[in-house]
Amino acid sequence: MLAVDSVKASYGAAAVLFDVSLSIGASEVVTLLGRNGMGKTTTIKAVMGMLRPTGGTVTFEGKPLAGLPSFRIAQRGIGLVPEGRQIFPTLTVAENLVATASGRGRPPRWTLPEVYGLFPRLKERRGNLGTQLSGGEQQMLAIGRALMTNPKLLILDEATEGLAPLIRAEIWACLKALKNEGLAILVIDKNVEALAAFADRHVVIEKGRTVWQGTSAALTPAIKDQFLHV
């Protein structure tokens, strides 16, 4: 579905990505791993059109994404749960969800009742403003909002950053359920052990370059020590 091939990207004169490659097939869960500052979020920005690559290619379902604005890329079928959640603070839970709703010309898989079924807590808080939610509830809302676009690929940047263990477990259960439904997922998170339990493949980047790709079984302690541990 998604193919990132030898992508390079810069912030002004500062080069950040030098050679990042990864791919995601239909129904696959792939993680993007690496220490802080290695280019994970920049890679997501390059995919989503928030940062124009200076080299390489990004294609989705065989079609190039180069030059498209972010909203057009979302309309192609990529849903983003951004770092920091970035929900609409002055809208209610229900309004946040409805704001991004799209059926893409077919009966939508994800509607308000479906999202409330996945996250019952959001139904309980549906009249609350974004600013009145806990961090965990905001993350659930950010995921629900992305699902309301009815994506073919869901991208999560720092899926459980700063969340309590019980809330993290809820998020992992959600992602497992989405995987079982056949949704393709690209996820960034530091909880490698939790990710390894259900991800199909892992991609590790180091200083803006893809340095390792493989399955959970191949993600050995030596590789984790070399590329992931601070």
C-alpha positions in Angstrom: 0.0 0.0 0.0 2.6 2.5 1.1 6.1 2.6 -0.3 8.8 5.0 0.9 11.9 4.6 -1.2 15.2 6.3 -0.3 13.5 9.4 1.0 15.6 12.5 1.9 14.2 15.6 3.7 15.5 18.8 5.2 14.4 21.6 7.4 15.9 24.5 5.6 19.6 23.9 5.3 19.5 21.2 8.0 19.3 17.7 6.4 17.4 15.2 8.6 16.5 12.3 6.4 19.3 10.9 4.2 18.0 7.5 3.1 14.7 6.2 4.6 12.9 3.3 3.0 9.9 1.3 4.3 6.9 -0.4 2.9 3.5 -1.5 4.3 1.3 -4.1 2.6 -2.5 -4.4 2.9 -3.5 -5.5 6.5 0.1 -5.2 7.8 1.1 -3.6 11.1 4.6 -2.1 10.7 6.5 -0.2 13.4 8.9 2.7 12.8 11.5 2.5 15.6 14.6 4.5 16.6 16.0 6.7 19.4 14.7 10.2 19.9 15.8 12.6 17.1 16.5 10.0 14.5 13.9 11.1 12.0 10.8 9.1 12.8 8.3 12.0 12.9 10.1 13.7 10.0 9.4 10.5 8.0 5.7 10.7 8.8 5.7 14.4 7.8 7.3 13.5 4.5 4.6 10.9 3.9 1.7 13.2 4.8 2.9 16.2 2.8 3.7 18.3 5.8 7.4 18.3 4.6 8.4 18.0 1.0 11.1 15.4 0.4 14.2 16.6 -1.3 14.9 13.1 -2.8 13.4 9.7 -3.1 9.7 8.7 -3.7 6.6 8.1 -1.6 3.7 6.2 -3.3 0.4 5.0 -1.9 -1.4 2.3 -3.8 1.0 2.7 -6.6 0.4 6.5 -7.0 2.9 9.1 -6.1 2.1 11.5 -3.3 4.8 14.1 -4.2 3.5 17.6 -4.2 0.0 16.8 -2.8 -1.2 18.9 0.1 -1.9 17.0 3.3 -5.7 17.0 3.0 -5.4 15.4 -0.5 -3.2 12.7 1.0 -5.7 12.1 3.7 -8.4 11.9 1.0 -6.4 9.2 -0.7 -7.0 7.0 2.4 -4.3 7.7 5.0 -5.4 8.6 8.5 -3.0 10.3 10.9 -2.9 10.3 14.7 -0.3 13.0 15.2 2.3 13.4 17.9 0.7 15.4 20.7 -2.8 14.4 19.6 -3.8 17.8 18.3 -7.5 17.5 18.9 -9.8 20.5 18.5 -9.8 21.8 22.1 -13.0 24.0 21.9 -15.1 21.3 20.2 -16.9 18.5 22.0 -15.9 14.9 21.6 -18.8 14.3 19.1 -17.9 17.5 17.2 -14.3 16.4 16.9 -15.3 13.1 15.4 -17.9 14.5 13.0 -15.5 17.2 11.8 -13.4 14.6 10.0 -16.1 12.1 8.9 -15.8 10.8 5.4 -17.4 7.8 3.7 -15.3 8.1 0.6 -18.3 7.4 -1.7 -19.2 4.1 -0.1 -21.0 3.0 3.1 -18.5 4.0 5.8 -17.0 1.3 8.1 -16.4 4.0 10.8 -19.3 6.1 12.1 -20.0 7.6 15.5 -21.6 4.5 16.9 -18.7 2.4 15.6 -16.1 4.6 17.2 -18.1 4.7 20.5 -18.2 0.9 20.4 -14.4 0.8 20.1 -14.0 3.5 22.8 -17.0 3.5 25.2 -15.3 6.2 27.2 -15.7 8.6 24.4 -19.5 8.0 24.3 -19.6 8.8 28.0 -17.7 12.0 27.3 -19.3 12.9 24.0 -20.5 16.3 25.3 -17.2 17.3 26.9 -14.8 19.7 25.2 -11.4 18.5 24.2 -9.8 20.5 27.0 -11.9 18.6 29.5 -10.5 15.2 28.6 -7.6 13.3 30.2 -4.5 12.5 28.2 -5.7 9.0 27.6 -9.1 10.1 26.5 -7.6 12.7 24.1 -5.5 9.9 22.5 -8.6 7.8 22.1 -10.3 10.8 20.5 -7.4 11.4 18.2 -7.6 7.7 17.0 -11.3 7.9 16.7 -11.1 11.1 14.7 -8.6 9.5 12.3 -10.9 6.4 11.9 -13.8 8.7 11.0 -11.9 9.5 7.8 -12.4 5.8 7.0 -8.7 5.3 6.1 -7.1 2.4 4.4 -3.9 3.0 6.3 -3.7 4.4 9.9 -0.5 6.1 11.0 0.1 6.8 14.7 3.0 9.0 15.9 3.9 8.2 19.5 0.8 6.2 20.1 1.1 5.9 23.9 3.6 8.6 24.8 3.0 9.8 28.4 0.0 7.5 29.1 -0.6 5.4 32.2 0.0 1.6 31.8 -3.8 0.8 31.8 -4.5 3.3 29.1 -1.6 2.0 27.1 -3.1 -1.4 27.3 -6.4 -0.1 26.0 -4.6 1.5 23.0 -2.8 -1.7 22.2 -6.0 -3.7 22.4 -7.6 -1.2 20.0 -4.8 -1.6 17.5 -5.0 -5.4 17.7 -8.7 -5.2 17.0 -8.1 -2.9 14.0 -5.4 -5.3 12.8 -7.9 -8.2 13.0 -10.2 -6.2 10.9 -7.6 -5.9 8.2 -6.6 -2.2 8.6 -3.0 -1.5 7.6 -1.2 0.4 10.4 2.1 2.2 10.8 3.0 3.0 14.4 5.7 4.9 16.2 6.1 4.1 19.9 8.9 3.4 22.4 7.1 0.4 23.9 8.9 -2.1 21.7 7.9 -5.2 23.7 4.2 -4.4 23.4 4.6 -3.6 19.7 6.5 -6.9 19.0 3.5 -8.9 20.3 1.3 -8.0 17.4 3.3 -6.1 14.7 4.2 -8.0 11.5 7.4 -6.1 10.8 9.7 -3.5 12.2 11.7 -0.7 10.6 14.6 0.9 12.5 16.0 4.2 11.5 19.3 5.7 12.8 20.4 9.3 12.0 18.0 9.6 9.2 18.7 6.2 7.5 16.9 2.9 7.5 19.4 0.6 9.2 17.4 -2.6 9.9 14.1 -4.2 8.9 12.6 -7.5 10.0 10.1 -9.5 12.0 9.5 -9.5 15.7 11.4 -12.9 16.0 14.4 -11.3 14.3 14.3 -8.2 16.6 17.0 -9.6 18.9 18.3 -8.1 22.1 21.5 -7.2 20.3 19.6 -5.1 17.7 17.6 -3.4 20.4 20.8 -2.6 22.3 22.5 -1.3 19.2 19.7 0.9 17.8 17.0 1.5 20.4 18.4 1.7 23.9 19.7 5.1 25.1 
